[in-house]
Amino acid sequence: MRGKIRNIAVTGCLALPLSLPGAATEWSTQKEIKVAKKIKKEVAKDEALQPSSRNIDVTIRNGVVTLKGMVRSETESQEILGKAESEVTQETHSELINAALFRFDNQLEVASQ
């Protein structure tokens, strides 16, 4: 009987952090890759952006969303950043976003004209 109670207690303790708001602080690598691809796809199909600005690199690691590439203007850079923020928000529970889990590293470079 003690063995069963101990197993239940240990199992409950292991499951607890995942059920608390804000306790699950890391996305899985697969989810990071999926969301990064989704951001890249959304940017690529945005015809309001210059064709050269639609080809950017997006990576997500440990809550840091990094955007790299060349864009035509600061406005395009901000539009792409907004798309990235929107996609991450759609894929994340609101309590995790409020905990400032994600940081955006906008390394997009504005091309000299």
C-alpha positions in Angstrom: 0.0 0.0 0.0 2.8 2.4 0.8 4.4 1.8 -2.5 1.2 2.8 -4.3 0.8 5.9 -2.3 4.4 6.9 -2.9 4.0 6.3 -6.6 0.9 8.4 -6.7 2.6 11.2 -4.8 5.6 11.2 -7.1 3.5 11.1 -10.2 1.4 14.0 -8.9 4.6 16.0 -8.1 5.9 15.4 -11.6 2.7 16.5 -13.3 2.2 19.6 -11.0 4.7 22.0 -12.7 3.0 21.5 -16.1 -0.4 22.5 -14.7 0.6 25.7 -13.0 0.2 28.9 -15.0 3.6 30.1 -16.1 5.4 27.0 -14.7 6.1 25.5 -18.1 8.8 27.9 -19.2 10.1 26.2 -22.3 8.5 25.2 -25.6 9.6 22.0 -27.1 12.1 22.2 -29.9 9.6 20.8 -32.3 7.1 23.6 -31.4 9.8 26.2 -31.8 10.6 24.9 -35.3 6.9 24.8 -36.2 6.3 28.3 -35.1 9.4 29.6 -36.8 8.3 28.0 -40.1 4.9 29.6 -39.7 6.4 33.0 -39.2 8.6 32.6 -42.2 5.6 31.5 -44.3 3.5 34.4 -43.2 6.3 36.9 -44.1 6.9 35.1 -47.5 3.3 35.5 -48.6 2.9 39.1 -47.6 2.8 40.9 -51.0 3.0 44.3 -49.2 6.7 43.6 -48.5 9.4 43.9 -51.2 10.3 40.5 -52.7 13.8 40.8 -51.2 12.4 41.4 -47.8 10.3 38.3 -47.8 13.2 35.9 -47.5 14.3 36.1 -43.9 15.6 33.6 -41.4 13.6 32.9 -38.3 14.8 30.9 -35.3 13.3 30.3 -31.9 15.4 29.0 -29.1 14.7 29.0 -25.3 12.1 31.8 -25.7 14.2 34.0 -28.0 12.7 34.7 -31.4 15.5 35.8 -33.7 14.8 37.5 -37.1 17.6 37.9 -39.6 17.8 39.2 -43.1 17.8 42.2 -45.3 14.8 44.5 -45.6 14.1 47.7 -47.6 13.0 49.9 -44.7 12.5 50.2 -41.0 8.8 50.0 -41.6 9.2 46.6 -43.2 11.3 45.5 -40.3 8.6 46.5 -37.9 5.9 44.8 -40.0 7.9 41.5 -39.9 8.5 41.9 -36.2 4.7 42.4 -35.7 4.0 39.2 -37.7 6.4 37.3 -35.5 4.8 38.6 -32.3 1.4 37.7 -33.6 2.3 34.2 -34.5 4.0 33.6 -31.1 0.9 35.0 -29.3 -1.4 32.7 -31.2 0.6 29.7 -30.3 1.1 30.5 -26.6 -1.2 30.5 -23.6 -1.8 34.0 -22.3 -0.4 33.4 -18.9 3.0 32.5 -20.4 3.1 35.6 -22.5 2.2 37.8 -19.5 5.2 36.2 -17.7 7.5 37.7 -20.4 8.6 34.3 -21.5 9.5 35.4 -25.0 12.0 38.0 -26.2 12.3 39.2 -29.8 15.7 39.8 -31.2 15.2 41.8 -34.4 18.4 41.6 -36.3 16.8 42.6 -39.6 19.1 45.0 -41.5 17.8 47.9 -43.5 19.4 47.9 -47.0 21.2 51.1 -47.9 19.6 52.8 -50.9 
